[in-house]
């Protein structure tokens, strides 16, 4: 089977399989060329450079557009699935401690989980967070840049840790991933969502041509990740292959990983 007729898929036990694609060979070739060009240009430089330190959170000073709202809704469905699985602990319902790293100004998903009672407490981390969340009795709000702000989170203190549409904005994603592994309790799960190389085309069309996504958010992107790109980062951060599920998500426009920390 030709590589041009295949896409990589990482299954629930971390093995890389080859499965047939559906008339997407031209996109795959373009994605590979874009990835190689970005690497040659230093897109993955962990030492910094390029754009400066981010000073505003996602959704701060503006209302997210329809593309972003749809993306948040789809991510929230995945998150709720994993929260429900963890909350049912041997038949006994327990309320969970949640971390949302790069939560956005309004922390939409964490806010919803708090309001529904699905989590008991939330640790929110971003460069800025809405005042009502900072004052919320069930929230610990940490305002500051990643990854340094995560130094304030104790080891093994959270059941579910979210990092949704964040890594692509970071020059040093691996350090943040190591923090996520550190702060998650044994038996807990880290959920990561990132745009894929295929998604890059759609996101840039939405932001630069159609104006349906914030242009500044796309200009802040440092990288894109297919499963074959994200999986090695997760392993280097300390997650075991047997605990990693890393798959294409949102019609292949995103990559989603669920990483369970062993008990």
C-alpha positions in Angstrom: 0.0 0.0 0.0 1.5 3.4 -1.1 2.2 6.1 1.5 0.2 8.5 -0.6 -2.9 6.4 -0.1 -2.5 6.1 3.7 -2.6 8.1 6.9 -1.1 7.3 10.2 -3.3 6.4 13.1 -2.1 5.9 16.7 -4.3 3.4 18.5 -5.2 3.2 22.2 -2.1 1.2 23.1 0.2 3.6 21.4 1.0 1.4 18.3 1.2 3.1 15.0 -1.1 1.5 12.4 -1.5 2.3 8.7 -5.1 2.6 7.6 -6.5 3.6 4.2 -7.3 7.2 3.5 -10.1 8.5 1.3 -8.9 10.5 -1.6 -6.6 12.7 0.5 -3.2 11.8 -1.0 -2.6 15.3 -2.4 -3.4 16.9 1.0 -1.0 14.4 2.7 1.8 15.3 0.4 1.1 19.0 0.9 1.0 18.5 4.7 4.4 16.7 4.6 5.9 19.5 2.6 4.6 22.2 4.9 5.9 20.3 8.0 9.3 20.0 6.4 9.4 23.6 5.5 8.3 24.7 9.0 11.0 22.5 10.6 13.6 24.0 8.3 12.5 27.5 9.3 12.9 26.8 13.0 9.1 26.5 13.8 9.9 23.9 16.5 12.8 25.9 18.1 12.4 25.3 21.8 14.8 28.1 22.7 12.4 30.8 21.7 12.6 33.5 19.1 10.0 34.7 16.6 6.9 36.2 18.2 7.0 37.7 21.6 5.4 36.5 24.9 1.7 36.3 24.7 -0.1 39.0 26.8 -3.8 38.3 26.2 -5.8 35.1 26.6 -8.0 33.6 23.9 -11.4 35.4 23.9 -10.1 38.4 25.9 -11.6 41.6 24.5 -13.6 39.8 21.8 -16.2 37.2 21.3 -15.0 34.0 19.6 -16.5 33.5 16.1 -18.5 30.5 14.9 -15.5 28.4 13.9 -14.0 28.7 17.4 -17.3 28.1 19.1 -17.8 24.9 17.1 -14.3 23.8 18.0 -14.9 24.4 21.7 -18.2 22.5 21.6 -16.6 19.5 19.9 -13.7 19.5 22.4 -16.2 19.7 25.3 -18.0 16.6 24.1 -14.7 14.6 24.3 -13.8 16.1 27.7 -17.2 15.2 29.2 -16.8 11.6 28.0 -13.5 11.3 30.0 -14.8 13.2 33.0 -17.8 10.8 33.2 -15.5 7.8 33.0 -13.3 9.0 35.9 -16.2 10.2 38.0 -17.7 6.7 38.1 -15.1 5.1 40.4 -16.1 1.5 41.0 -19.8 2.5 41.0 -19.3 5.4 43.4 -19.7 8.9 42.0 -16.9 11.3 43.0 -16.4 14.9 42.1 -13.1 15.6 40.4 -10.3 18.2 40.5 -9.8 19.7 37.1 -6.9 21.6 35.6 -7.4 23.7 32.5 -4.0 24.9 31.1 -4.4 27.7 28.6 -8.0 27.8 29.5 -8.8 31.1 27.7 -10.2 34.3 29.3 -13.7 32.8 29.9 -12.5 29.2 30.5 -15.7 28.1 28.7 -15.3 24.3 29.3 -14.1 24.5 32.9 -16.9 27.0 33.7 -19.5 24.6 32.2 -18.2 21.6 34.2 -18.2 23.7 37.4 -21.8 24.9 36.8 -23.0 21.3 36.2 -21.3 20.0 39.3 -19.2 17.5 37.3 -16.0 18.8 38.9 -15.5 20.0 42.4 -12.6 22.4 41.9 -10.8 23.9 38.9 -7.2 25.2 38.6 -7.2 27.6 35.7 -4.0 28.8 34.1 -3.6 31.5 31.4 -2.0 34.9 30.9 -5.3 36.4 32.1 -8.6 35.1 33.4 -12.0 36.7 33.8 -12.5 38.5 37.1 -15.6 36.4 38.1 -13.6 33.2 37.7 -10.8 34.6 39.7 -13.3 35.3 42.5 -15.1 31.9 42.2 -14.8 29.9 45.4 -14.2 26.7 43.5 -11.5 28.1 41.3 -7.8 28.6 41.7 -6.8 31.1 39.0 -3.2 31.3 38.0 -2.4 34.3 35.7 0.9 34.0 33.9 2.7 32.7 30.9 3.2 29.0 30.2 5.1 27.0 31.2 6.4 28.9 34.3 2.9 29.6 35.8 2.5 25.8 36.3 5.3 25.8 38.9 2.5 26.8 41.3 0.5 23.6 40.8 1.4 20.8 43.3 2.5 17.4 42.1 -0.2 14.8 41.6 -3.0 17.1 42.6 -5.5 16.9 39.7 -7.7 14.2 38.2 -8.3 15.6 34.8 -6.0 18.1 33.1 -7.0 19.9 29.9 -4.6 21.4 27.3 -6.9 22.3 24.4 -5.6 24.3 21.4 -2.6 25.4 23.4 0.6 23.6 22.4 0.5 25.1 18.9 1.1 28.5 20.6 4.2 27.5 22.5 7.8 27.6 21.6 8.6 24.9 24.2 5.6 22.5 24.3 7.6 19.6 25.8 8.2 21.5 29.1 4.5 22.2 29.4 3.7 18.5 28.7 6.1 17.4 31.4 4.3 19.7 33.9 0.9 18.1 32.8 2.3 14.7 33.6 3.7 15.9 37.0 0.5 17.5 38.2 -1.8 14.6 37.3 -2.8 12.0 40.0 -2.2 8.3 39.3 -5.2 7.1 37.5 -6.0 10.6 36.1 -6.0 11.7 32.5 -4.5 14.5 30.5 -6.5 15.6 27.4 -4.6 17.4 24.6 -6.1 18.9 21.5 -4.0 20.5 18.7 -4.6 21.5 15.1 -3.2 19.1 12.5 -1.3 20.0 9.4 -4.5 19.3 7.4 -6.3 21.7 9.7 -3.8 24.4 9.0 -5.4 25.0 5.6 -8.9 25.4 7.0 -7.8 27.6 10.0 -5.8 30.0 7.8 -8.7 30.2 5.2 -11.0 31.0 8.1 -8.7 33.6 9.6 -6.9 35.2 6.7 -9.5 35.0 3.9 -13.0 34.7 5.4 -12.4 36.6 8.7 -14.4 34.0 10.7 -11.6 33.4 13.1 -9.2 35.8 14.9 -6.2 36.6 12.7 -4.0 37.1 15.7 -4.6 33.6 17.0 -3.4 32.1 13.7 -0.4 34.4 13.5 0.6 33.1 17.0 0.8 29.5 15.9 4.2 28.0 16.1 3.5 24.4 15.0 0.9 21.9 13.8 0.6 18.2 14.9 -0.5 15.0 13.3 -0.6 12.0 15.6 2.9 11.0 14.5 4.1 14.4 15.6 2.3 14.6 19.0 2.9 11.0 20.2 6.7 11.2 20.6 6.3 14.5 22.5 3.9 12.8 24.9 6.3 9.9 25.5 9.3 12.2 26.1 7.1 14.1 28.6 6.8 10.9 30.7 3.5 9.3 29.5 3.8 5.6 28.8 2.8 4.3 25.3 0.3 1.9 26.9 -1.6 4.8 28.3 -1.7 7.1 25.2 -4.6 7.2 22.8 -3.7 9.7 20.0 -6.0 10.0 17.0 -7.3 12.3 14.4 -10.3 14.4 15.5 -12.8 16.9 14.1 -12.7 15.4 10.5 -9.0 15.2 10.6 -8.5 18.9 11.2 -7.3 18.3 14.8 -5.3 15.7 16.7 -6.7 14.6 20.1 -4.7 12.7 22.8 -5.9 11.1 26.0 -3.0 10.2 28.3 -3.7 8.1 31.4 -1.2 8.2 34.2 -0.8 4.7 35.7 -2.0 4.0 39.2 
